[in-house]
Amino acid sequence: MEMERLRMQRCVLGGAATALRAFRATPRISARMVRYDAFADRHIGPSRLEKQQMLDFLGFTTLDELTNTNVPNQIKLEREMDLPKPIDEYSMLRELKKIAEMNKIYRSYIGMGYYDTIVPAVILRNITQNIGWISQYTPYQAEISQGRLESLLNFQTMVADLTGLPSTNASLLDESTAVAEAIALAARATRRHKALLDPYLHPQNIDVAKTRSGPLGIDLGELSFESLKIDKDVAAVVVQYPDTEGRIRNLDQLIAKAHENGTLVVLVCDLMALTLLKSPGDLGADIAVGSAQRFGVPLGYGGPHAGFMAVKKDSKNTLGRMMPGRIIGVTRGANGEKAFRLALQTREQHIRRDKATSNICTAQALLANMSAMYAVYHGPKRILEIARAIHKSTAFLESELVKAGHSTAHKDYFDTLKVTVKDLAAFKQRAEEKHMNFRYFADGTVGVSLDEATKPSDLLDLLYVFNGSTKLTEDEVADIVPETASPLIGNSEHARTSVFLEHPIFNTYHSEAQLVRYMKRLENKDVSLVHSMIPLGSCTMKLNASSQLIPITWDSFNGLHPFAPVSQAAGFQKLFSDVEKWLCEITGYDNFSLQPNSGANGEYTGLLTIRKYLNSLGQQKRNVCLIPTSAHGTNPASASMANMKVVPVESDKHGNINYKDLAAKAERFKDELAAIMVTYPSTHGVFESSIRDVIDKVHEHGGQVYLDGANMNAQVGLCRPGDYGSDVSHLNLHKTFCIPHGGGGPGIGPIGVKKHLAPFLPGHPVIPVDGRTDGAVAGAPWGSASILPITWAYIRMMGHAGLKKASQMAILNANYMARKAGRSLQNRSNKGERLLLYLRKKHLAPFLPGHPVIPVDGRTDGAVAGAPWGSASILPITWAYIRMMGHAGLKKASQMAILNANYMARRLEGAYRIVYKDEQGLVAHEFILDCKPFKKSAGVDVVDIAKRLMDYGFHSPTMSWPVHDCLMIEPTESEDKGEMDRLVDALLAIREEIAMIERGELDKQRNPLKMAPHTLAKVSSNDWDLPYSRELAAFPKPWCHHKTWPTTGRVDDQYGDKNLVCTCPPMEAYQ
């Protein structure tokens, strides 16, 4: 009996010990309600057990121990961030829904470049809400990006056909910045520095043009249609077509006069109007710009929307080769197949830096794809029907208004009337009763713009608002409208005669089944986050959570016109207030401007804010910007656009800013020093311990400090730029705060400043921002406001702990990857070795951008985007992220980003040299692998490794930046250990393949790296003539049986640039 009792006791004790070990490896359950749905646990990839395994591998016991080791003591945040407690996804959606419902959705007839449209549900469902379309980065790796490259080529073809100009780009930030870019292009092409603006441009276009042209030394004057006085020093005349009042003018004399003097003609166009209007190419214009918003992209309170540019083509394609932005070109693959690629990259900021044609990095690829699919789905016939319905409805409305005794200003129009009403007060009262918004001109007239969504019931409501009553019925209106005489249909001098969208791609996929299959076919050609991690260094390719993306499709966010009365946008204003307050707390700044609609635009805006501040002090001569040689290419490009003199600062052998060189140049330029642009953690992947000394030295010599926020993902909850001395930063909400990259946009680049800079932030001429009415940097007062809910949701759900943990995990992952390789290849202990670590100030607030239409915090000038709040409709993403993460989640995200990076770096360091480490041997949230030695030992270039990774099912890390012949890896906190291990194993296998070349076991030219990537067509063909097996080529690891195949062999970049084609090739090329 006693023996049985002892046996039972041993079983119980043994079971208890096992249970205890298991318990220690799983989340602890509190006495409170179980939080099984904490968002931070879903957002952060590694499980608790995986996290501990990686920490053990690196020699640490906790995340705090890791990040306390690599974040310098003098900049550490020693308290919790004051953020709301995190909430789960269900609660976040309920809370954000209540905020969204605070917005009042009136029927908008304001126009001014923003129109209601009907987004085809098939596109909304299969592109806008599809991670397979929205999670990729810019398609630098063409062989695994053929799907969206084809779609963007469709966009370029659509724009080229409608504008009648053959060379186009793959989108710009919005119409207003496209206008400014066109002026800069004309100045470069003609070597002249003056432009004349049509006074009937949309006001936001004028203001952004002023903001962007002034620093470049381009003098803007007013164009007179009466005198047609155009001097020989004028680079460009810029005309809205149709103009802001809806008028269509004869431009023949103007264009002829301009061309007599060698002046370029820029037309600011409406793509929908161009289906009925003579194209800019037919008129003889040189450049056409505009917005593709009405091709299937919702209003979104100002954005994001795809701007466009098209230019004429001479024998040398001069304007095409100088054009800003991404250009998709046609080339050939290694197997002779047609292929698409990014063309003419040597003119872009990541290569040309301060000599680049523009600072554009992120544009609006996702929105361009939506517009392209709108054209593919509807085709030319249906699009023409839509345009005719809009135009006929406008003609019907004019006819009825004239019958009722009102008068209209212009006889030639497309969709907009300027009306003198008999009783304006009664009109406004009835407009409010019917929940309608109109444009009210200063002279007491009313602007009314119709759109695709205008139905007979809307026309009846309009007649009631204008006339007080109507006797017509809906059926009668539906019968009358098609028969109404209209200015552009018939024998009009302005009517289009040329055809458009004749390519089969626009005449095939008109049923939903056809389009779904076409979109899926393109999607399946691309590697996205649904297939594998995308380890691009400095790009932060983290999770885009489904719950964060849901709100951006709500009508309560997407249905607002950016120039609607602010009183109707209480929900957005609450969202803006939350996001600005949270970002201030996260960064230590005092004010934020949400208007910049990309990171590069944020950089530019921040530098302009500094220039305005210095000018206000009478220090106009301060124009030198110190920039480390390792900086992002957008930094020197942005500084050049702000008319600053770029002075490079060298790096030391450890990758840090060379303090001696910095001090010498700060002293040398002490009277001209305006700013320094510095990235932290550095672009070399290190938390530099001297950052405060660098900042103090610049301040000591009268300069301001611009801290590039591209690497903020390693700082959240750990340190704050505003605390350690920075004056201004932009944040990439499409990196740190979860807005999707979209394959090259949208992005949001809000800037934070200390209080002395706040008065100089951008305003808006239509909707003042904090009272500021100038200095707009985007067409919309709040930029791409509609995507801000993504950031809101992320912060709201993560909280302090979640955000901090995300940063910590990013660092852990990087160090884990780097360290693990040493043990894998050399079976040696890492004990005692050093780890790898990569990873608004108040005085500037007055200088943030305003907006000329909707003042931003009272600022009505200095707009940097067409909308007062930029890409407002995607801000809910950021709101949701912060709201769900909270302090703990945000901190943990940073910590996990650091952990992941260090883990990967540690795993890889035995096979590859890690280029830069900090004093503790750690990296921050990203790290750099040295691939230079392989060129000498095996004839293998870094591009060969990048292409070979495709055969393993992975997108390449960032190539040759910030160090040539190297790979930069950033795993983010969202990747689990298994996925990181697969990438590490792939890189280790590739290193072994290189070793086989070094040993002579593989041919130096015909080997798996040089011939990569291997397509399914090549591997399955009867003709296999390579001196290695098909299995080694295509299935080097077990998981490769489930990979996404590259659809073309290695593209020929040189051929593509020499034979530039940027519209759709013949249909047989797709077979």
N, C-alpha and C positions, 0 to 999 in steps of 0.2 A: 504493500500500500504506500509506504514511504517512497519507494523507488518510483512508483507511478506519479506521486505528487511532485517529486523533483524533476522528472521528465517533462511534465506539464509546465512547470515553472520555467525550465530552460526554453521550451517552445515559445512561451509568452514573452520572455525577455528577449529572445532572438527576434521574434516578430516585432517587438517594440523598437529594437535597434534599427531594423530595416525601415520601419515606418518613420523613425526619426530622421534617417538619412534622406528618405524621399520627401519628408516634410520640409527639410532645409532647402531642398532644391525646387520647391514650389512656392507660389505666393502665399503669404500668411493670411488667414481669414480672421477678420476682426469681429468683435462682438456686435458691431453695427450691421446694418443691412449689407449683404454681400454685393460688392461692386464687380460683377462678372463682366460688365460691358464698359470698363474704363477705356476711353479712346486711346490714351497713351500706350496701352498694352497692345492695341491693334496697329497703331502707327509704327511703333518701334519693332524692328524685325527680330532680333535675337531674343530667345526665351530667357527666363531667369537662369536656367541651367547653362545655356550657351554663353550668356554673359559671364557667368562665373568661370566657365572653362577658359574663356579668352583672357580674363583677368589673371587666372592662375598661370596661364601660358606666358603672360607678360611679367609675372612676378608681383602683382598687386592683389590686394584683398577686396577693395571696394572701388567704385567709380570715383568717389571723392578723393581717394588717395591718388588715383591716376591723374585726375585733372588738377589737383593741388600741386602735383609734381611739375606739370608742364605749363600751367598758366602762371606768369610772373606774379610774385607776391604783391608788388606795388600796384597792380591793376585789378586784383581779384575783387569780385563783388561779395561782400561779407554778410549780406542780408537777403531775405527773400524778396522777389519782385512783388510789388503791390498790384496783383492781378486778381480778377474774380476766381473763386474756386472752380476747378474744372467740372464740366458736366458731360454726360454721355451723349451719344449721337442722337438718340431719340429726343432727349430734352433740348439739345442744341437746335434741332430742326423746329421744335415747337416755339422756342424763344425767338429764333430768327424769323419764323413765320409771323409772329406778332409784330416784330419790327417792320417787316415788309408790308404788312397790312396798314401801317401808318401812312404809307404813300397813297396819294389819291391819283388814280389813273384817269386822266381826262383824255378825250379824243383830241389829238394834236393836229393842228393845221398851221403850225408855226413855220415849217420848212427850214430855210437857212442851212441846207446841206444835210438835214436829218429828217427822215421820212419813215412812217410806219410801213412795214412790209409783212408779207406772209411767209414765214419760214416753213418750208415743206417738212412735214413731220418725219419723213423718211431720212432727211438730212440731219434733223435735230437728234433723232434717235441713234443713227448709225455713224455720225461723225462727232457732233458736239458733245454727246454723252458717252463716247466710246474711248476708253483708255488706249485702245490700239491706234487711235488717230491723234490723241492729244498729249501723250506722255513722252514723245520723242524730242530730241534736241534738233537743232539745225542740221540738215542732211549732208554733213561733211563726208560721211562714209557712203558713197554713192551706191555701192554694190548691194547694200542692205537697206536702201532708202528709195528704191525705184518707184514705189507706190506713190508716196507724197510728192516726189519729184515730178512724176507724170501729172499729178493733179495741179501742181503749181505751174507746170508748163501749159496746162489747159487754161489756167487763170491768165497767164501772159498772152495766150492766143486770143482769149475773149477780149482783153483790153486792146490788143493790137487791132483786132477786127473792128471793134466799135469806135476806136479813135482814128482809125485809118493811118496809124503810124506804126512801123514794123518792129521797132526795138522797144521792149518793155522790161520792167523788173517784176519781181515776185512779191511785191507789196512794200508799202511804206507805212509809217505809224498812223497817219490820218490825213485828211485833205489839207489841213492847214500847214502841217509840217511838209507835205509834198509841195505846196506852193513855195515855201521857204527854200526847200532843196532845189526846186527848179530855178529860182533866182540865183542861187549859188552856182548851179551848173552853168547857167548862161554867162555869169561873170568869169568862170574859169575858161569857158570855151572862147569867149570874145576878148578876154583880158581887159574888160571894162568894169567899172565899179559904180554903175548907176542903173536903176531900174525905175520904170514908171508903172504905178499901180492904178488900175481902174477903180475909181471911187465907189463903184457899185459891186465890188467884191463883197462877199460876206464879211462882216466886221471882224470875226475871229481870224479869218485868213489874213486880213490886213495887219492885225495886232501881232500874230505869230511871225509874219514876215518881218515886221519891225524888230521884234525881239531877236530874231536869228540873223538879220542882215546887218544891224548896227555894229556888232562886234567884229564883223568881217570887213568893215569899212565900205560897205555898199550903201550908197546914198539912195534913198527912196523918194521919188517925187510922184505927183499926181498926173495921171494921163487925162488929157483933154480930147474928147471926141469931136469937139467943135473945131479946134485949131489944128489938131493932128500934128502938133509940134513935137518932133522927136529928133533930138540932137545926135551927132555922130558918136558921142561918148556913152550912149545908152546901150546897156547890154541886153535888156529885155523889156518888153511891155507885157503886162499881165492882165488878162481880161477874164471875168466870170462869164460863162456861156452855158445857159442863160444867166442873166445877172441876178443880183440878190432881190430885185423887185419882180423877177419872173420874166423880164423883157428879153426878147431875142433881137439882136441888132445886126445890121449888115456890117461885116468886118472886112470886106474886100479892100476898101481904101486904106484902112488902118494897116492891114497886113502888107499891102504893097508899099506903103510909105515906110514902114519899119524895115522891110527888106532892102529898100533903096540905100539905107544907112548901115546895113550890116547888123541890124538889131534883130534879136530872136523874139518870136511871138510865142507866149505861153497862154494857153487856154485852160481855164479851170472848169472841168466838165462834169456833167451828170450822165452816167452811163445809160440810165433808162431813157433820158431825153435823146441821147445819140442814136437810139433806134429809129427815131423820126427826123432828127436834125442832120444837116450836113455834118460830116465828120471833120474834126480838126485837120486831118490829113487832106481831105478834099478842099478845105478852105486855104491850105498852104501854111498852116501853123507848124512851128518847129518842135514844140513840146506841149504835151497834154498831161494834166494831172487832175486828180479828183478823188472821190471816195466810192468804193464798191458797196457801200452799206445797203443800198436799196435792193441789191441782189441777194436777198435772203438772210440778212443779218439784222436782228432786232435793234431798236433804238438804244436800249441799255443805258439810259441817262448819259449818253455821250460816248460810249465805247465799251469794248474795243471794236474798231472797224478797220478794214483794210484800205489804206490809201494806195494810189497807183501812180505810175509815171510811164509815159510812152514818148519816144522821140523819133524824129525823122532819121533816115539812114542815107548817108552819102557813100562814096566809093570806099572810104576808110572807116565808115561807121563811127565817126568822131564822137558824136554825142552819146551813142550807145556805149562806147568804151569808157566814157567819163561819167556815165550815169551812176548815181548812188544806189545802194541797196543790193540785195541778192539778185542774181540773174541765173535762171535755169537754162542750160544749154544742152544741145544734142551732140553726142559723140558716139564712139564705138567701144565695145568691150573687147577683151582679149581673144574671144572666140569669133569676132567679126559681127556680133549682134549690135543693134541699135541700143544706145543707153543714154541716160540722162545724168546730168551732174551740175554742180554749182560752177558757173563759168566766170572767168576773169577775176578770180579771187585776189590776184596780186594788186588790185586797186583798193582793196578793203582794209579796214583798220587793223585787223589782226596781223597783217603783213606790212602794210605801208605806214602804220602808226600815225604820226603827226602829218604825213604827206598824203593820207587817204582822202578819197573823194567825199567821205562822210564818216561820222562816228557810229553809223548804224551797225548794230549787232543783232539784237532781237527786232523783228518787224512784226507782221501780223499774219503769219503763215496759216494758222488755223482758220482765221476769218476769210483769208483768200481762198482756202480750200472750200469753205462753205459757199462762197459766192461762185466759185467755179462749178461746183456741183449743182447750184441753182441754175446756171446756164446749161449744163449738161442735161439736167432733168427736164427743163422747159423747152430747150431748143429755141431756134430763132423764131419759129412760127408762134409759139405760145408767148414768148417774151414780147414780140411785136403786138400780140393781142392785148397783153397787160398794158403796154405803153399807150396803145390806142384808147383803151378804156379809160385810163387816167386822163389823157388829153381830151377825149370827147366829154368826159364828166366835167372837166374844167370849162369847156366851151358851153355846155349846157348851163352850168352855174352862172357864167357871165351873162348869157342870154336872159336868164330869168331875173338876174339882178338889175340889168338895164331896163327890163320891162317894168320893174318895181320902182324905178326912179333913181337908183344908185348909178354911180359912174365908175368906170375902171380906167386905169392910167395908161395901159399899153394894149395895142391891138395884136401884137405877135407874142405868143407865150407858149409854154408847154403845159405846166401844171400849177402855175402860181399867178394869182391876180392881186393887184393893189387896188383896193376899193375905197372910194369916198362914200361913207354911209350917211344916211339922212339924220339919224339920231344916235350918236356914238354911245351916250349913257345908257339908252334903252337896249342898244345892241349888246353892250357888256353885261347888262343884267340878264338878258336872255341866254348869252353864252355861258354864264355861270349856272343858270338853271339847267342847261343841257350838258354841263360838264365838258365844255369845249375850250381849247386854248387857241388863240390867234396871235399873229405878230402885230404889234401896235407901233406904227411909225411915229416919229417925232412930229410930223406935220398933221397928225390926227387921222391919217388914213389907216386902213386895216389890210394886213397881208393874209391871204388864205392859200395854202398849198395842199393840193390833193395827192393821193398816193394809191398804191395797189390795194390797200384795205378799204378804200372808199366804195361803199355799196349804195344802192338806191335809197335805203333807209337813212344813210348818212346825208345824202343830198337833200332829202326832205327836212332833216333836222337843220341843215345849213340854211335852207330857205326860210325856215321858221325864225332862226336867229337873226338873219338879215332883214326879213320882211315882217315878222310878227305873225305870219300865217301863210298857209299854202293850200291850194285846192286840189293839188295833184295827189295821186296814190302811188305806192311803190311800183305797182305793175305798170302804171302809166309812165313813170320815170324810166323804168327799165326798157320800155319800148321807145321812148323819145331819145334817150342818150345816144344810141348808135347812129341815129339819123341826123344828129345835130351837126351843122356845118362847123368846121374847126380850122384854125389858121395853118396847121402843118399838113393837113390831108387834102390833097387836091393840087392846084397849080400854085404852090408857094415857092418863093425864091429861097426859102430856108429849108425846104424838104430834102431829106436824104434820098439819093438815088442809088448809092452803092450798096451791095449786099454784105451780109456779115454772118459769122458763125456757120460757114458752109462745110467745115471739116466734119467728117463722119462722127467724130466723138460727140458733137453737139446734135446729132441727128439720129441717134440710135437708142439711147437709154431713157425712154419716156414713160415706161410703166414702172411701178414701184419694184416689181420683181427684178426687172432688168437693172435698175439703178442699184438696188441692194447688192446684187451679185457683182456689179462693176466695182462698187466701193469696197466690198469684201475682198475682191481680187487684188485691188491696190493695197489694201491694209495688209494682206498676207505676204506682200513683198517686203515689208519693213520689219526690222527688229524694234520693238518697243518694250516698255516695262512689263507688258503682259507676257513676254517671252523670257526675259532675263534681266539682270541688273545692267545698267548703262553706267560704267565707271568713269565717266568724263570728269577729269579734274577741273575744279573751279566752276562747275556747272550745277552741282547739287541736284542730281536726278533722283529725288526722293519720292515717296508715295504721294499720289494724288487721290485722296480718299473719296470714295463714292458719295458719302454723306455730305462732304464739302461741296461737291459739284452739283448736287440737286438744286440748291436755291438759285443758281444762276439761270435756270430755265423758267423760274416763276415769272408770270406776267407782272406781278407787283414790283419786280426789280427791272424787268426788261421793257415795260411799256411806257416809261417816262421819257419825254423829250428833254434834252439837256438844258434847254432854255425855258422850261416850264417854270412858273413862279415857285420860288423856294418853299413857300408855304404848302405846296402840294407834295413836297419831297421830304416830309418829316422823318420817314423811315430811313431814307438815305442819309439825312443829316445826323440821325442818331448813330447809324453805322459809321459814318465818317468820324464822328466824335469819339466813339469807342475805339476805333482802329488807331486814330491819332494819339489818344490818351495811352493806349496800351503800348504803342511803338515808342512813345516818349519814355515810358517806364522801362521798357526793355533796353533802350539805347542810352538813356541819360540825357537826351536832348530836350529842348523846351517847346519846340513847335515843329509841325510837319506840314508839308504840302503834298497832296495826293495827286496833283495834276500830271506830273511827268509819266508818260505811258510806255516807258522802257527804262532799263538800267542806264543805258548810254544817254538818254534824254535827261535822266536824273543827274548824271554827272555834269552834263552841260548846264543844267539849271542851277546846280550847286555852285559851279564856277561863276555863272552870271550873278548869282546872289552875292558872292564875294566881291566881284567887280563893282557892283552897285554900292555895296557897303563902303569899299575903299574910296570910290568916287565921292560918296557923301561926306567923306572926311577930307576931301581935297587932295587925295593921293592917287590921282589919275595915272601918274607915271609908274605905279606899281603894276607891272605886267609880266613878271617872270614867274613861271610855274616850275618848281623842281619836281621831277618825276623819276623814280628809280627805274633803272634799265629793265627790271623784271616786271614792270607794271603791265596790267591788261592793256591791249592795244587801243581800247576805247579811251583810255586816260589821255595819252598825247593827242589823239584825234579830237577829243572834246576840248582840250586846252587850246588847240589851234582854232577850233570853231569859235571859242570865246575870245579869240585874238590875243592869246597869251603866248609869250615866248617860252618854248619848252627847253629846259636845261636838264639834261640827264644826270642822275646820281648813280654812281657805281655801287655794285654789291661786293661784299668781301667774299673770301673763299668758303665761308660757311653759308652763304646765301642771304646774309643779313644786309641791311643798308650799311654802306661804308660810312661810319660816323665821321671819320676824318674828312672824307670827300664832301659829305653834307655840310659840315661846319665851314669848310673852306668856301664852298659855293654860296652858303648863306651870308657869309661875310663879304664875299665879292659882290654879291647883288643886293646888299642890305637896303639900298635905297630904291631898288626896283622889285624886290621880292613881294609877290602877291600871295603865293600859296605853295604848299606842297601837296601832292596827291600820293597817298600811301595806302596800301592794302594791308589789312590785318585780320587774322594771321597772314603772313606774307604770301605772295604768290609762289614762293618756293616751299611752302608748307611748314612754316615754322612760327611759333609764338616768339617773336623777337623780344628779348628782355630789355632792350634799349629803347622801346617805343616811346616811353615818357621823355627820355633825353632828346630824342628826335623832335618830338612835339615842342618841348621847351625851347630848343635851339631855334626853331622856325618862329615861334612867338617872340623870342628875344630880338629877332631881326625884323619884326613888324609884319610878318606874314600870317596868313590864316592856314588852318590845317584841314584839308579835305581827306577824310578817311573813307576809302572805297569799301562799301558794305557787301561786296560780293561774297566774302567769306564769313558773313555774320553767323552762319550755321554752327560755327565752332565757338561762338561767344555767348549765345543766349543763356542767361542765368549764371554765367561764369564771370563776365566782365562787361563793362558798358563804355563805348567810345566817348560819350559825353563826360564820363567821370574821369577818364585819364587824359583829357585835354583837347580832344578833337572839336572843331567848330561846326563842321557840316559833314554829313554822309548821305549817300543814297542807299536804299535797301532794295535788293532784288526780291520782290514778293513772289516771283516765279522761281525762286531758289529756296530761300530759308522758310518762306511762309506759304508754300504748297500750291501756289497757282501753277497750273500745268505749263510746260514749255511750248506745247502746241506744234512742235516740229519747226520752231523758229518764230514763236510769238503766238498769243499775246504775252506781254509782260507789263509789270507796273514797277516804276522806279521812284517811289516817293522819297523826298529828301527831308532829313531832320536837321535842325539848326539850333544853335544856342540863341538866346533871346536878342543879342545885338544884331543878328542877321534877319530876324523875323519880319521887320517891316519891308524887306526887299524880296520876299517870296513872290512868286508869280500871281497875278490877279487874272481878271477876265473882263473883256469889254462889254459883254452882254449880261452876264451874271457875276457881279463883283464877288471876289473871294476875300473874306475878312476885310471888306472895303476896298480891296485893290482891284483896279480896272484895267491895268496894263501888264505887260511882261508875260503874256500868255505863252506857254510852251507847247500847248496842245489845243485842238479845236474845242474840246469840251472842258468846262470849268474844273471838273474833277477827273479829267482823263478817262481811263477805262473803268469807270465806276462800277459797272455791272459785274465785274469779276472780283471785286473786293470782298463779297461775302465768303469767298473761299478762305482768304486770310483771316477774316473775322472768326470763322468757324474753327480754323486750326488753333488759333490762340485761345479761343474760348474753351475748347475741349482739352487742350494740353495743360494750361495753367503754368505756374512757375516751375513746378517739379517736372512736369512733362517736357517743357521746353529745355530745361537744363539737362535732363536725362538724354534728350535727343542730341544735344551738342556733345555730351560725354560719350555717347555710344558711337558717334561719328569718329571721334578721336580714337576710341578703343578699337573700332573695326580696322582703321588704317594701320595702327600699330600691330594689331594681331596678324594682319596679312603680311606685313613686312617681316615680322619676326619668325613666322612659321616656316618660311622657306629654309632658314638656316638649319632647323632640326630635320626638315624633310630630306634635304640633300646631303647634309654632312653629319647628321645624327650627333650633333654636339649640343652641349648645354648652354643656355643663355644666361646662366646665373652670373651675376656681377657685370653683365654687359649693359650698355646704355640703350635706352629705348628710343624709338623714333616718335616724333610728335609733329604731325602736320595738321596738319589739319588741311535833334536839332539844337545847337547852342542858342541861348536866348538872344544874344546880341545880333544874330543873323536873321531872326524871324521876320523883322520888318521888310526884308528884301526878297521874300518868297514870291513866286509868280501869282499874279492876279488873273482876271479875265475881263475882256471888254464888254461882254454881253451879260454875264452873270457874275458880278464881283465876288471874289473869294476873300472872305474876312475883310471886306471893304476895299480890296485891291482890284482895280479895273484895268491895269496894264501889265505888261511883262508876261503875257500868256505864252506858254511853251507847248500847248496842245490846243486843239480846236474846242474841246469841251472843258468847262470850268474845273471838273474833278476827274479829267482824263478818262481812263477806262473803268468807270464807276461800277459797271455791272458785274465785274469779276471780283470786286473787293469783298463780297460776302464769303469768298473762299478763305481769305486770310482771317476775317472775323471769326469764322467757324473754327479754324485751326487753333487760334489763340484761346478762344472760349472753351474749347474742349480739352486743351492741354493744361492750361493753368501754369503757375510757377514751376511746380514739381515736374510736370510733363515736359515743359519747354527746356528746363535745365537738363533733364535726363536725355532729351533728344540730342542736345549739344554734347553731353558726355558720351552717349552711345556712338555718335558720329566720330568722336575722337578715339574711342575704344576700337571701333571697327577698323578705322584707318591704321591704327598702330598694330592691331592684330594682323592685318594683311601685310603690312610692311615687314613685320617680324618674320612672317612665313616666307616672304620673298627675298629677304636680304642675303641669303646664302647663294642665290642664283643670280641676282641682279644687285648692282650697287645702288643703295638709296642715296640720292645725290645730296640732300640736305637734311640735317637733324638739328635739334636744339641742344643746349648745353647738357641736358639730361639724356640725350640720345633718343628723344621722342619726336614724333611728327604731330601735327595738329589733326585736321580732319581730312587731309589729303597728302599725297607724297609723290615723289618723282623717281622713276626707275631710269637708270642710265643704260642706254642701248648703243652708245657710241662704239664700245670695243668690238661689237659684233661685225661692224662694217670692215674692220681690218682683219679680224680672225676668220670670218666666214663669208664676207661679201654681203651680209644681211643688213638692210636699212631698217629704220624704225617703221617705215610704211609697210615693209614686208611682214613685220610682226602684227601690225594693225590688221592687215588683210587676212593673215592666217587665223587670227582670233575669230573671224567670221565663220571659218570652217568648224570651230568649236562651239558656235552658236552665240557668240558674244559680240557686242559693239566694242570697238576699240576705246581705250582711254584717250585722253587728249594727247595729240601728237605734237612733238617739237615745240611745245610752249609750256612754261616760260623758258625752257632750256632746249636748244636744238638737239635733235636725235635722242630725245627722251620721251617717256610716257608718264603722264600725270594721272593718278588714280584717286578718285573720291568715292568711297562706297556709300556714304550717307548712313543715317541711323536706321533706315527702313529695311535694309537688307539683312536677312538672317544668316547665320554662320554657314549653313549648308551651301547657300548661293555664293557666298564669298569664297568658300573652300573650292567650289567648282571653278571659279575664275582663277584662283591661285593655281589650282592643278593644271588648268589650261596653259597658264603662263610658264609653269615649270615644265610641262610637256614640250612647249615651244622652245624653251631653253635647251632641252635635251635634243631636240631636232637640230638646233644650231650646233650643239656639240657634235652631232653626227656629221654635219658638214665639215666642222673643224677637223674631225678624225678621218675625213675622206670617205665616210660610209654613204654619204649623199652627195650628188653632183652639185657644184657651186652655182650653176645656173638653172638646171632643171630639177628643182627640189620643191617640197611642199610649201615652203615660204615664198619663194620667188614666183611660183605659179598660182598662188592663192589670190582670190578665193576660188574654190572648186564648185561649180554649179551642178545642179541635179542633171541638167542636160549633158554636161560634159562627162560626169561620172557614169551615167547610164548609156552613153553612146557606144556603138560597136567599135569605134576608133579610139582606143586608149593607147597612146604612144608615150606615156610618161614613165620614167625609170623607177617608179615606186607604185605601191599597190593602190587600188581604188579605196580600200579600207583605210589606209593611212591618210589618203587625201580627204576623205569625207567623214569618216567615223573614227577619229583618233581616240575618242573616249566614249564610254557607254551612253552618256546622256546625249550624245550627238545624234542618236537615232530619233530624237524628239525636237531637234533644233528647227529654226527658221532658216531656210536655204537662201543664200544670195542668188539673185535672179539674173545676174550678168557677171561675166568675167571681169577682171580688173579693167577699169575704164581708162581710156587714153585721154589724159588731161590736155596734153599738148595739142593733139588733133582737135579737140573740142574748142580750144581757144583760137586756134588758127582758122577754123571753119565755123565761126560762130553762127548758130541757128537757135533762136529763142522762141519759136512758135512750134506748134505740133507738126511732126513729120507726117508723111503720107500714111494711110491706114495700114498698108502692108508691113510697115516697120513694127507694128504691134503684134504681128502674127507669131 
